[in-house]
């Protein structure tokens, strides 16, 4: 759980740096996913620093996913919005309202409940069918980004955010589906390709969502996509459980943490101020 929280700190801080960097780039001519936007953002040192934090956060996420249930890790990752809010308040001098500070506290309370209630990760390795399903979802996420530009502004933001969340959710699940990291086993495992496609598609969609449309709507969609679906997969197909008699506390903590994160959805993008 400490690794999951450390991952949230890394992702939350990275989002501040990446949001400022993407706003400083020249927008493309399309309204959907723009791969060239990612290339332009990579020229910004803040975006590169954010990617470094993302890399560290991903390593901590892997450790967490191999030790605690997916629902606990997913809620912790959604809580990165609380980290973003606090970092933006300090570095960018963004004023948080009393309600938003309350939402930060609600997220922390939800995570505390999850920490008390969560048991060990499930002992099921997942079927071959589940691995191919994850690969199919990853490809679908990439296709979703290709058609997002045809949607109205609000629908486009929601589609990009939900797609990014589903992509990150695929990464959460596939980490558990990779039990042999030898080169031959990795190449033969559909979950490996699902992880790469899902993670890459999620980054593309999220980068576009940060620059176009309603960031609050996009971030809310991302939180939903990366928490609810993966949590259900972990419980139903991978055997994730809670401590004896504390299932109600885990459900309550999960709901509270996600609700608090949704209340902080506007911090999916920090304001376009300059970092000193």
C-alpha positions in Angstrom: 0.0 0.0 0.0 3.0 2.3 0.7 4.1 1.7 -2.9 0.6 2.4 -4.2 0.6 5.8 -2.4 4.1 6.5 -3.6 2.9 5.9 -7.1 0.0 8.3 -6.6 2.5 11.0 -5.4 4.6 10.5 -8.5 1.7 10.5 -10.9 0.1 13.5 -9.2 3.2 15.6 -9.3 3.9 14.6 -12.9 0.5 15.7 -14.1 1.2 19.3 -12.9 4.4 19.3 -14.9 2.9 17.7 -18.0 -0.2 19.9 -18.0 1.9 23.1 -18.0 4.1 21.6 -20.8 1.2 20.6 -23.1 -0.4 24.0 -22.8 2.9 25.5 -23.9 3.0 23.5 -27.1 1.4 24.6 -30.4 -2.0 22.9 -30.9 -2.6 20.7 -33.9 -5.3 21.2 -36.5 -7.4 18.2 -35.5 -9.7 17.7 -32.5 -9.1 14.1 -31.7 -5.9 12.3 -30.7 -2.8 14.0 -32.2 0.4 11.9 -32.0 2.4 14.9 -33.2 1.2 16.7 -30.0 3.0 14.2 -27.9 6.2 14.7 -29.9 6.0 18.5 -29.5 5.4 18.0 -25.8 8.5 15.9 -25.5 10.6 19.0 -26.3 9.5 20.5 -23.1 11.7 19.8 -20.1 8.7 19.8 -17.7 7.1 17.1 -19.8 10.3 15.0 -19.7 10.5 15.5 -15.9 6.9 14.4 -15.6 7.6 11.3 -17.7 10.5 10.4 -15.4 8.1 10.6 -12.4 5.6 8.6 -14.4 8.3 5.9 -14.9 9.1 5.8 -11.2 5.4 5.7 -10.4 4.9 2.8 -12.8 7.6 0.8 -11.1 6.0 1.4 -7.7 2.6 0.5 -9.2 3.9 -2.8 -10.4 5.2 -3.6 -6.9 1.9 -2.7 -5.4 -0.1 -4.7 -7.9 1.9 -7.8 -7.0 1.1 -7.4 -3.4 -2.4 -5.9 -2.8 -5.7 -6.1 -4.7 -6.3 -4.1 -7.8 -9.2 -2.2 -6.2 -6.8 -0.8 -3.6 -4.2 0.2 -6.1 -6.8 1.7 -8.5 -8.3 3.9 -5.7 -4.8 5.0 -4.7 -4.0 6.0 -8.3 -7.2 8.0 -8.5 -6.1 9.7 -5.4 -3.2 11.2 -7.4 -5.7 14.0 -8.1 -5.5 15.0 -4.4 -1.7 15.1 -4.8 -2.0 17.3 -7.9 -4.3 19.7 -6.1 -1.9 20.1 -3.2 1.2 20.4 -5.5 -0.7 23.0 -7.7 -1.6 24.9 -4.5 2.0 25.1 -3.5 3.9 25.5 -6.8 1.4 27.3 -8.8 -0.3 29.2 -6.0 -3.7 27.8 -6.9 -6.3 28.6 -4.4 -8.2 25.6 -3.1 -11.7 26.1 -1.8 -12.8 24.7 1.5 -14.8 22.1 -0.3 -11.7 21.0 -2.3 -9.6 20.8 0.9 -12.4 18.7 2.3 -12.3 16.5 -0.8 -8.5 15.9 -0.2 -9.4 14.8 3.3 -12.2 12.5 2.0 -9.7 10.9 -0.4 -7.3 10.3 2.5 -10.0 8.8 4.7 -11.2 6.5 1.9 -7.6 5.2 1.3 -7.2 4.7 5.1 -10.3 2.5 5.1 -9.0 0.6 2.1 -5.7 0.1 3.8 -7.4 -1.4 6.8 -9.8 -3.6 4.8 -7.8 -4.9 1.9 -6.3 -8.4 2.0 -3.6 -10.0 -0.1 -3.8 -10.0 -3.9 -5.8 -12.9 -5.5 -3.9 -16.1 -6.2 -5.5 -16.6 -9.7 -3.2 -16.0 -12.7 -6.1 -15.4 -15.1 -7.1 -17.4 -18.2 -5.8 -17.1 -21.7 -9.2 -15.8 -22.7 -8.8 -12.9 -20.2 -5.5 -12.0 -21.7 -6.9 -11.8 -25.2 -9.9 -9.8 -23.9 -7.4 -7.3 -22.4 -5.6 -7.0 -25.7 -8.9 -6.4 -27.5 -9.8 -3.7 -25.0 -6.4 -2.0 -25.5 -7.0 -2.0 -29.3 -10.5 -0.6 -28.8 -9.1 2.2 -26.7 -6.7 3.1 -29.5 -9.6 3.0 -32.0 -11.7 5.2 -29.6 -9.1 7.9 -29.9 -9.2 7.8 -33.6 -13.0 8.6 -33.7 -13.1 11.0 -30.8 -12.5 14.0 -33.0 -16.0 13.5 -34.6 -17.8 14.0 -31.3 -19.1 17.3 -29.9 -16.8 19.1 -27.5 -18.1 17.7 -24.2 -18.6 14.2 -25.7 -15.0 14.4 -27.1 -13.6 15.3 -23.7 -15.5 12.5 -22.0 -14.5 9.9 -24.6 -10.8 10.9 -24.4 -10.8 10.7 -20.6 -12.7 7.5 -20.4 -10.5 5.9 -23.1 -7.4 7.0 -21.2 -8.8 5.6 -18.0 -9.6 2.2 -19.7 -6.1 2.1 -21.1 -4.6 2.7 -17.7 -7.0 0.1 -16.3 -5.7 -2.5 -18.9 -2.2 -1.8 -17.6 -3.3 -2.5 -14.0 -4.9 -5.8 -14.9 -2.2 -7.0 -17.3 0.6 -6.5 -14.7 -1.2 -9.3 -12.8 -1.5 -11.5 -15.9 2.3 -11.5 -16.6 3.7 -14.1 -14.3 6.8 -15.1 -16.3 9.2 -12.3 -17.4 11.6 -14.4 -19.4 11.9 -13.1 -23.0 10.2 -16.1 -24.6 7.3 -16.1 -22.2 6.8 -12.3 -22.6 6.7 -12.6 -26.4 4.1 -15.5 -26.2 1.9 -13.7 -23.7 -1.0 -11.6 -25.2 -1.0 -9.6 -21.9 2.4 -8.2 -22.8 1.0 -6.6 -26.0 -2.1 -5.5 -24.2 0.1 -3.7 -21.6 2.1 -1.9 -24.3 -0.9 -1.0 -26.5 -3.1 0.0 -23.6 -0.4 2.1 -21.9 0.6 3.8 -25.2 -3.0 4.6 -26.2 -3.8 5.9 -22.7 -0.8 8.4 -22.9 -1.9 9.6 -26.3 -5.5 10.1 -25.3 -4.6 11.8 -22.0 -2.1 14.2 -23.7 -4.9 15.2 -26.1 -7.4 15.5 -23.3 -5.1 17.9 -21.4 -5.1 20.3 -24.3 -8.6 20.0 -25.7 -12.1 20.3 -24.3 -13.2 20.2 -20.7 -10.4 18.8 -18.6 -12.8 18.3 -15.7 -15.0 16.1 -17.8 -12.0 14.2 -19.2 -10.5 13.6 -15.8 -13.7 12.4 -14.3 -14.0 9.9 -17.2 -10.4 8.8 -16.6 -11.0 8.2 -12.9 -14.0 6.0 -13.6 -12.2 4.1 -16.4 -9.2 3.3 -14.3 -10.9 2.2 -11.1 -14.3 0.5 -11.5 -13.5 -2.0 -14.4 -10.1 -3.2 -13.1 -11.5 -3.6 -9.6 -14.3 -5.8 -10.9 -11.8 -7.9 -12.9 -9.6 -8.3 -9.8 -12.5 -9.5 -7.6 -14.3 -11.7 -10.2 -11.5 -13.2 -12.2 -8.3 -12.9 -10.2 -9.6 -13.7 -6.7 -8.9 -10.4 -4.9 -10.5 -10.4 -1.5 -10.7 -8.3 1.7 -9.8 -9.1 5.2 -12.3 -11.4 6.9 -15.5 -9.5 7.8 -14.3 -6.2 6.3 -15.7 -6.3 2.8 -18.2 -3.5 3.7 -15.3 -1.3 4.8 -13.4 -1.9 1.5 -16.5 -1.1 -0.6 -17.1 2.1 1.5 -13.4 3.1 1.3 -13.3 2.6 -2.4 -16.5 4.6 -3.0 -15.3 7.4 -0.7 -11.8 7.6 -2.3 -13.2 7.7 -5.9 -15.9 10.2 -4.9 -13.3 12.5 -3.4 -11.1 12.1 -6.5 -14.1 13.0 -8.8 -14.7 16.2 -6.7 -11.1 17.2 -7.5 -11.5 16.4 -11.2 -10.6 19.9 -12.3 -7.0 19.2 -11.1 -6.6 16.8 -14.0 -4.9 19.8 -15.5 -3.1 22.4 -13.5 -3.7 26.0 -14.5 -1.5 27.2 -17.3 0.8 29.2 -15.1 4.6 29.1 -15.3 6.7 27.2 -12.9 9.5 29.2 -11.4 
